[in-house]
Amino acid sequence: MTHAQIAEVNEKVKKESHFVEALMMEIQKVIVGQKYLLERLIIGLLSNGHILLEGVPGLAKTTAVKCLASTVHAKFQRLQFTPDMLPADLTGTLIYDQRTGEFKVKKGPIFANIILADEINRSPAKVQSALLEAMQERQVTIGSETHKLDDPFLVLATQNPIEQEGTYPLPEAQVDRFMLKLSIDYPTKVEELKILQRMAKTRTDIKLNQIITTEDIIRARNVVDEIYMDEKIEHYIVNLVDATRNPQAYNLDALKGLIQYGASPRATINLAITAKAHAFMQGRGYVTPQDVKSIGLDVMRHRVSVTYEAEAEEKTSEDIIKVIFDEIEVP
């Protein structure tokens, strides 16, 4: 790509990315702090990728997703996952029409643009796999007919790490379908004071305005695809992912015996797309190594599985990924 072409993409990005700040400001009418969470939600929207949010109850995971949905002119569905849920509760079913003597399709709540899958790890495997098929194929089969899902179609799933009773942990292969896994932390004391002042009322009706439409999202995604990524950065991404599989090849002897299996090629693809979306968020038409580093942990944390040895040493996949990002040479 020539300098003139990069400059042209830069201008496009500046023009198209102005809604990002408006979106953030609108959501922050309700949500205090949580800048990391909000930025990642918008990156998911721009990257056409699903997001898994993990954190203890009460950290505004559900509220943040609802606020995002309120600012987008799109169809939103909240699904509360429970142990007695059936796949048909999600995808829909065939209903017999007595007048015509035929079966008619009754579409389920999955037919929306933004899906909040609340407490996804509370539902049995059958329901999880129905959702994950929809996420991967972006289509649903009801009876013998296949129905395409709307575009954009974004699943934002939440799970609590603490209540293990009555939960069905997501298998690794299924977790890999999520582009990002976010780890949500407690607010700071200053933020908590703001939360108290804003939310400690019996009624908190804050109306949010719709900032963007689904057409705006699709247009922004087309611009994200055009963002320039230098070959050196492409190699950098491939090295980062490869280092999770072959740490010895990168002189990462400290990680020997700690990784059960590394990240899949899906991680490579997702890291490239989200790095471009991160550049778009900054109003830039080209990717820097910092974009890759900023988003890397969220793309990789659920894709690297640790050994018993690592668990014995109290090393998590995050610790391993941080070592890789610190040690791999930056272009």
C-alpha positions in Angstrom: 0.0 0.0 0.0 1.4 3.4 -1.0 1.6 6.4 1.4 -1.2 8.1 -0.5 -3.5 5.1 -0.1 -2.7 4.9 3.6 -3.5 8.6 3.9 -6.8 8.0 2.1 -7.7 5.2 4.6 -6.7 7.4 7.4 -9.2 10.1 6.3 -11.9 7.5 5.9 -11.3 6.2 9.4 -11.4 9.7 10.9 -14.7 10.4 9.1 -16.3 7.1 10.1 -15.0 6.7 13.6 -16.5 9.9 15.0 -19.5 7.9 16.4 -17.2 6.0 18.8 -16.8 8.9 21.2 -20.5 9.7 21.0 -21.4 6.1 21.8 -19.0 6.0 24.8 -20.3 9.3 26.2 -23.9 8.0 25.8 -23.2 4.7 27.6 -21.3 6.5 30.4 -24.5 8.3 31.3 -25.3 5.0 33.0 -22.0 3.2 33.4 -19.4 4.6 35.7 -15.8 3.8 34.7 -15.4 0.4 33.0 -13.7 2.1 30.0 -12.0 -1.2 29.2 -15.3 -3.0 29.0 -17.0 -0.4 26.9 -14.2 -0.1 24.4 -14.0 -3.9 24.0 -17.8 -4.1 23.4 -17.5 -1.6 20.6 -14.5 -3.5 19.2 -16.7 -6.6 19.1 -19.3 -4.7 17.2 -16.7 -3.4 14.7 -15.0 -6.8 14.4 -18.1 -8.9 13.9 -17.1 -11.1 16.8 -18.8 -12.5 19.8 -17.7 -11.6 23.4 -17.6 -13.6 26.6 -17.7 -11.4 29.8 -16.5 -13.0 33.0 -16.8 -11.4 36.4 -18.4 -11.7 39.8 -22.1 -10.6 40.0 -22.9 -6.9 40.3 -20.2 -5.5 38.1 -22.6 -4.1 35.5 -21.8 -6.7 32.8 -25.5 -7.1 31.9 -26.2 -3.3 32.3 -23.3 -2.4 30.0 -24.6 -4.7 27.2 -28.1 -3.4 27.6 -26.8 0.2 27.4 -24.8 -0.6 24.3 -27.9 -2.2 22.7 -30.0 1.0 23.6 -27.5 3.2 21.7 -27.8 1.1 18.6 -30.9 1.2 16.4 -31.1 -2.6 16.3 -33.2 -5.6 17.6 -32.0 -6.6 21.1 -32.9 -9.8 23.0 -31.9 -10.7 26.5 -31.8 -14.4 27.3 -31.6 -15.6 30.8 -30.0 -19.1 30.7 -31.3 -21.7 33.1 -30.7 -25.4 33.8 -34.1 -26.3 32.4 -33.8 -24.4 29.1 -34.3 -26.3 25.8 -32.7 -25.5 22.4 -36.1 -24.7 21.0 -36.5 -21.9 23.7 -33.6 -20.3 21.9 -33.9 -21.1 18.2 -37.7 -21.5 17.8 -39.9 -24.4 16.9 -42.5 -25.8 14.4 -46.1 -25.2 15.3 -49.1 -27.0 13.8 -51.6 -24.8 12.2 -55.0 -26.5 12.4 -56.7 -24.3 9.8 -54.2 -25.1 7.1 -53.1 -28.5 8.4 -49.4 -27.4 8.0 -46.5 -26.8 10.3 -45.4 -23.2 10.6 -42.1 -21.9 11.9 -42.2 -19.9 15.1 -38.8 -18.1 15.3 -37.1 -18.0 18.7 -35.4 -15.0 20.4 -32.1 -15.8 18.7 -33.4 -13.9 15.6 -32.1 -10.5 16.7 -29.1 -8.3 16.1 -27.6 -8.1 19.6 -28.1 -11.1 21.9 -27.3 -10.9 25.6 -26.8 -14.5 26.8 -26.9 -14.0 30.5 -25.2 -16.6 32.7 -24.4 -18.9 29.7 -22.7 -21.4 31.9 -26.1 -22.1 33.7 -27.6 -23.9 30.6 -27.0 -27.5 29.7 -24.7 -28.6 26.8 -27.5 -28.9 24.3 -28.6 -25.3 24.6 -25.0 -24.1 24.6 -24.3 -26.0 21.4 -27.4 -24.6 19.7 -26.2 -21.1 20.6 -22.7 -21.8 19.4 -23.9 -23.2 16.1 -25.8 -20.0 15.5 -22.7 -18.0 16.4 -20.4 -19.9 14.1 -22.7 -20.6 11.1 -24.9 -17.5 11.6 -27.9 -19.6 10.7 -30.4 -21.8 12.6 -32.1 -25.0 11.5 -35.7 -25.5 12.6 -37.2 -28.7 11.4 -35.8 -29.3 7.9 -35.4 -25.6 7.1 -32.3 -23.4 7.6 -32.9 -19.8 8.4 -30.2 -17.1 8.0 -29.7 -14.8 11.1 -29.8 -11.0 10.8 -26.7 -9.0 10.1 -25.1 -7.7 12.3 -25.5 -10.6 14.7 -23.5 -10.3 17.9 -23.7 -12.5 21.0 -22.5 -11.0 24.3 -22.5 -13.8 26.9 -21.9 -13.4 30.6 -20.7 -15.9 33.1 -19.9 -15.7 36.8 -16.7 -17.5 37.8 -17.7 -18.1 41.5 -21.0 -20.0 41.7 -20.0 -23.4 40.5 -23.1 -25.3 41.8 -25.6 -25.7 39.0 -23.3 -24.5 36.3 -22.1 -26.3 33.2 -18.7 -24.9 32.2 -18.2 -24.1 28.6 -16.0 -26.7 26.8 -12.7 -25.2 25.5 -13.7 -25.8 21.9 -16.8 -23.8 22.4 -15.1 -21.0 24.3 -12.8 -20.7 21.2 -15.8 -19.4 19.2 -15.8 -16.2 21.2 -13.5 -13.6 19.6 -12.8 -11.9 23.0 -13.0 -13.0 26.6 -13.1 -10.1 29.0 -12.2 -10.3 32.6 -14.2 -7.6 34.5 -12.8 -6.3 37.7 -14.1 -4.3 40.7 -14.3 -0.5 40.3 -11.9 1.9 42.0 -12.9 3.7 45.2 -13.4 6.9 43.3 -15.6 5.1 40.7 -17.6 3.3 43.4 -18.4 6.7 45.1 -19.7 8.0 41.7 -21.8 4.8 41.4 -23.2 5.4 44.8 -24.1 9.0 44.1 -25.7 8.2 40.7 -27.4 4.9 41.4 -28.3 4.8 45.1 -32.0 5.7 44.4 -35.1 3.6 44.4 -35.6 4.7 40.8 -32.9 5.3 38.2 -34.5 6.0 34.9 -31.8 7.2 32.5 -33.0 7.3 28.9 -30.3 6.6 26.4 -30.4 8.0 22.8 -29.8 5.8 19.7 -26.5 7.0 18.2 -26.0 4.5 15.3 -27.9 2.2 13.1 -27.0 -1.3 11.9 -26.1 0.3 8.5 -23.5 2.5 10.3 -22.0 -0.6 11.9 -21.7 -2.5 8.5 -20.2 0.6 6.9 -17.7 1.0 9.7 -16.8 -2.7 9.4 -16.0 -2.2 5.7 -13.6 0.6 6.7 -12.0 -1.6 9.4 -11.3 -4.2 6.7 -9.4 -1.5 4.7 -7.1 -0.5 7.5 -3.5 -1.1 6.6 -1.4 -3.7 8.3 2.3 -3.9 7.6 3.8 -7.3 6.8 6.1 -6.9 9.8 3.0 -6.7 12.1 1.5 -9.7 10.4 4.6 -11.7 11.2 4.5 -10.4 14.7 1.0 -11.7 15.2 1.9 -15.1 13.8 5.0 -15.2 16.1 2.8 -14.4 19.2 0.4 -17.2 18.4 3.1 -19.7 17.5 4.9 -19.0 20.7 1.9 -20.4 22.6 2.5 -23.7 20.8 6.3 -23.8 20.5 7.7 -21.6 23.3 11.2 -23.2 23.1 11.6 -21.9 19.5 11.4 -18.3 21.0 13.8 -19.0 23.9 10.9 -19.0 26.3 12.3 -21.7 28.4 10.5 -20.4 31.5 7.2 -21.6 29.9 8.4 -25.2 29.3 5.9 -27.7 30.6 3.3 -25.0 31.5 1.2 -25.0 28.3 -1.1 -27.9 27.6 -2.1 -26.6 24.2 -1.7 -23.3 22.5 -3.9 -20.9 20.6 -5.7 -22.0 17.3 -5.4 -20.2 13.9 -8.7 -18.6 14.9 -6.6 -16.6 17.4 -4.4 -15.4 14.6 -7.3 -14.2 12.5 -9.1 -12.6 15.5 -5.9 -10.8 16.6 -5.5 -9.3 13.2 -9.2 -8.1 12.9 -9.4 -6.8 16.5 -6.0 -4.9 16.1 -7.5 -3.2 13.1 -10.7 -2.4 15.0 -8.5 -1.0 17.9 -6.7 1.2 15.3 -10.2 2.4 14.1 -11.2 3.3 17.7 -8.1 5.5 17.9 -9.0 7.1 14.5 -6.0 5.6 12.7 -5.9 4.0 9.2 -2.9 1.7 10.0 -2.1 -0.9 12.8 0.7 -0.4 15.2 2.3 -3.1 17.5 0.6 -1.3 20.4 -2.8 -2.1 18.9 -1.9 -5.8 18.9 -0.5 -5.6 22.5 -3.6 -3.7 23.8 -6.1 -6.3 22.6 -3.9 -9.4 22.7 -4.7 -10.6 26.1 -8.5 -10.5 25.5 -8.1 -12.5 22.2 -5.7 -15.1 23.8 -6.7 -15.6 27.4 -9.3 -18.3 26.7 -7.3 -20.0 24.0 -4.3 -21.2 25.9 -4.8 -24.1 28.2 -2.4 -24.7 31.1 -1.0 -27.9 32.4 -1.4 -29.3 36.0 2.2 -28.2 36.5 1.3 -24.6 35.8 -1.7 -24.9 38.1 0.5 -26.2 40.9 2.8 -23.2 40.4 -0.4 -21.0 40.4 0.3 -19.8 36.9 -2.7 -18.9 34.8 -3.0 -18.6 31.0 -2.9 -14.8 31.5 0.5 -15.0 33.2 1.8 -17.1 30.3 0.4 -14.8 27.6 1.9 -11.7 29.4 5.4 -13.4 29.3 5.0 -14.1 25.6 4.0 -10.5 24.9 6.9 -9.2 27.0 9.5 -11.4 25.4 8.6 -11.7 21.7 10.4 -9.1 19.6 8.3 -6.1 18.6 8.7 -4.9 15.0 
